Amino acid sequence: MIWQLISESYAFLKGFLRNREGIFWLVVFPIVFLVIMVMVFASEGGVSYDVGIVGNSSIISEIFSNISYINSYYVKSEEILYDMVRNGSLDAGLILNLDEEVGISGEVKIVYISNLTSSETAARMVSSIIGALEDEVRRQAYDFAESYVPRQFHGFLKLISDPIEVQYEGITPEIYGTPGGLKLFYVISMIGVQVLFIGMFNGVLNILEKKRSGVLKVVVSSPIDGYVILMADTLGAIVATLISGVAILVAGFFIGADYTALTLDKILLILSLTIVSLLFMTGLGLILSTLPKTYEGAQALANMVAFPLMFVGGIVVPEFLLPDYIRTFAEFFPVSRLISTMRDILIFNIPMSSVYFDILYGLSATLIVFIIGAYVYRRLLLKTIEHPI
Amino acid sequence: MAILEARELVKIYPGGVKAVDGISLVFERGIYSIMGPNGSGKSTTLSMCSGVLKPTKGRVYVLGLDLWGKDWIEARRHIGFAPQDMPFNPKLSALDNLIWFGLLRNMSLMECRTSAKKLLMSVDLYESRNMLVGKLSGGMRRRLTIASALIHNPDVIILDEPGSGLDPKAKEDLWMYIQELVEDRTLIFSSHDAREVERFSKWTYIFHRGRVVAEGEPRKLIEEYVKHPYISVWFAKDVIPPEINGSRPLVFGSIAWYSLEDVDLPDVISYLRENKMPFKRIEIIEPSLNEVFIRLTGERLME
């Protein structure tokens, strides 16, 4: 049986370098997609906002010029400012009416487009900057007044100027907060995408592909059980996925993904989780293979299932960006859980003991789905022998 | 014990089409043929005998093993099947395709390589072993198909229309390779070419509409059903072939056969001219399985 099991892997590897279509989908496409995703979502520059300012303030100018994520522009009039915010040329606007003779005091108005996330975000950033400036002004006023006010009144002075001193300490995982970490996030995303498509296509198109190429007769006339044929095909798909995965990992290295947390045991775990995910998708594809009657119909079905899963499964889009009702699906979908586990281990450095349940969940679901899929496959194969499609 | 035996095979396709209706066949060592026109059930029968298509009823035994029963895996080890459409993995070379076939039969990689190279040499494809299958000519692909059926050294080789689509020279060459490779195995092939069947098979089953209408050694069948040459006249449409000098013809549509024992060619020609009976063609036909088929079924065996 061992040689029968490797038959499909042999055929795949031998034909791989001659198969331009295979090389494109397994190697070229995922690398190109990865580069595009990284350029769009994980570029070094990060996101910045354009803020227009009406009115003069040397302090405000100096503050904003030192903030990398805000591009400030001086605008001649309030009317022009409103127009520019309305038409989207600016994310938010700041109207200053300040007196800088003694410290800084006066009025500030922040203009933004309500219900537009980017504009509201820009407005909040500006607001927090102004708020921080206010706090600093009060502290300076307190320091100045402290020397003139009797000691017994210092408490009241503090109550007026700075009643609650708030300190912020942002804690982010070492890798995720960096561009390299984000790129690693998308490297894993791309591996997930390949798992979705290779598994689904391998499952849905298995028998129809053999029928289309005419080799189905050769296979069923061979002394080989249907389950062994399936295992051979699945092993071939695993080989294809591993080739694609290695290509993606290598590409990730060149685009600057942070692999510092990548140890040998983690690599082996990632490979294992990739294989388990592939088996789940193959099983799901096998179950769905009863639906299409033609090869073209099967291709359409495979694409129709795999493509949306890239997004709603939290594979390409981070889960925290998904709406609640979709995030619930991602939390239950086994492949999403397994991909998240890979990210937890590699990017967030979550200890293994914390992900045992997720791995167990993914393994159990895969076992059930693959066994059902294998049963469905064998029935379909027997039906093909009785009544050729 | 027969090498391969098919008992009361029936195949009914969806829609109620009965392609094979109670066929029983026995094959020993040697070259056997199944002859019949398109749609007579030849390919269906061979598919059932090779494990590709499950019979609706009936059984197939290979060296006593039930091909569709609990011994089905062991039974398939003894069969090498080469379908008519020559299926190969288009992304692989000739050599790699044969190796893949061998791996499917659980041969080790080393055994596959050795056997494949030997077979490619036998069918004169060794020089083209690294060519992609898609780049091989029709004749070369057909030879490769034969080799693929032999990769695991089976006892029974089943070829579905091996000469189909080949010109006479290529067909002749192909049969040269087949006869060398068969050795003392059992070879079963299907064909609608009467000459091919007469030349190469020691026993033939004649199929018509899913049934066996005759079986035997080709020469003996000819002697039994078409004892002597005939004068074949192709009449124009709507002409009823007449009796000529007391010789009543065998009529098949607009074709009439006059026995040369009863009448000779000049008689026929002069009768037809005197009576102004239009005809398209007149020829003397030597007895062949083609004529046997016409005698048995009233239809022509398409060539």
HADDOCK unambig.tbl for C-alpha pairs under 7 A between the chains (distance, minus, plus):
assign (segid A and resid 1 and name CA) (segid B and resid 106 and name CA) 5.85 0.50 0.50
assign (segid A and resid 3 and name CA) (segid B and resid 103 and name CA) 5.39 0.50 0.50
assign (segid A and resid 3 and name CA) (segid B and resid 106 and name CA) 4.99 0.50 0.50
assign (segid A and resid 3 and name CA) (segid B and resid 107 and name CA) 6.44 0.50 0.50
assign (segid A and resid 3 and name CA) (segid B and resid 108 and name CA) 6.00 0.50 0.50
assign (segid A and resid 4 and name CA) (segid B and resid 103 and name CA) 5.28 0.50 0.50
assign (segid A and resid 4 and name CA) (segid B and resid 104 and name CA) 4.76 0.50 0.50
assign (segid A and resid 4 and name CA) (segid B and resid 105 and name CA) 6.59 0.50 0.50
assign (segid A and resid 4 and name CA) (segid B and resid 106 and name CA) 5.04 0.50 0.50
assign (segid A and resid 7 and name CA) (segid B and resid 100 and name CA) 5.87 0.50 0.50
assign (segid A and resid 7 and name CA) (segid B and resid 103 and name CA) 5.32 0.50 0.50
assign (segid A and resid 7 and name CA) (segid B and resid 104 and name CA) 6.02 0.50 0.50
assign (segid A and resid 11 and name CA) (segid B and resid 100 and name CA) 6.44 0.50 0.50
assign (segid A and resid 14 and name CA) (segid B and resid 92 and name CA) 6.74 0.50 0.50
assign (segid A and resid 15 and name CA) (segid B and resid 91 and name CA) 5.01 0.50 0.50
assign (segid A and resid 15 and name CA) (segid B and resid 92 and name CA) 5.29 0.50 0.50
assign (segid A and resid 18 and name CA) (segid B and resid 91 and name CA) 6.57 0.50 0.50
assign (segid A and resid 19 and name CA) (segid B and resid 91 and name CA) 6.47 0.50 0.50
assign (segid A and resid 213 and name CA) (segid B and resid 87 and name CA) 6.78 0.50 0.50
assign (segid A and resid 214 and name CA) (segid B and resid 87 and name CA) 4.89 0.50 0.50
assign (segid A and resid 215 and name CA) (segid B and resid 87 and name CA) 5.20 0.50 0.50
assign (segid A and resid 215 and name CA) (segid B and resid 88 and name CA) 6.30 0.50 0.50
assign (segid A and resid 217 and name CA) (segid B and resid 52 and name CA) 5.65 0.50 0.50
assign (segid A and resid 220 and name CA) (segid B and resid 51 and name CA) 6.76 0.50 0.50
assign (segid A and resid 220 and name CA) (segid B and resid 52 and name CA) 5.66 0.50 0.50
assign (segid A and resid 221 and name CA) (segid B and resid 50 and name CA) 6.10 0.50 0.50
assign (segid A and resid 221 and name CA) (segid B and resid 51 and name CA) 4.81 0.50 0.50
assign (segid A and resid 221 and name CA) (segid B and resid 52 and name CA) 5.14 0.50 0.50
assign (segid A and resid 221 and name CA) (segid B and resid 76 and name CA) 6.57 0.50 0.50
assign (segid A and resid 222 and name CA) (segid B and resid 76 and name CA) 5.99 0.50 0.50
assign (segid A and resid 222 and name CA) (segid B and resid 104 and name CA) 6.52 0.50 0.50
assign (segid A and resid 222 and name CA) (segid B and resid 105 and name CA) 5.99 0.50 0.50
assign (segid A and resid 223 and name CA) (segid B and resid 73 and name CA) 4.47 0.50 0.50
assign (segid A and resid 223 and name CA) (segid B and resid 74 and name CA) 6.64 0.50 0.50
assign (segid A and resid 223 and name CA) (segid B and resid 76 and name CA) 4.98 0.50 0.50
assign (segid A and resid 223 and name CA) (segid B and resid 77 and name CA) 5.66 0.50 0.50
assign (segid A and resid 223 and name CA) (segid B and resid 105 and name CA) 5.99 0.50 0.50
assign (segid A and resid 224 and name CA) (segid B and resid 73 and name CA) 6.42 0.50 0.50
assign (segid A and resid 385 and name CA) (segid B and resid 52 and name CA) 6.10 0.50 0.50
assign (segid A and resid 385 and name CA) (segid B and resid 53 and name CA) 4.82 0.50 0.50
assign (segid A and resid 385 and name CA) (segid B and resid 54 and name CA) 5.62 0.50 0.50
assign (segid A and resid 386 and name CA) (segid B and resid 53 and name CA) 5.77 0.50 0.50
assign (segid A and resid 386 and name CA) (segid B and resid 54 and name CA) 4.79 0.50 0.50
assign (segid A and resid 387 and name CA) (segid B and resid 13 and name CA) 6.59 0.50 0.50
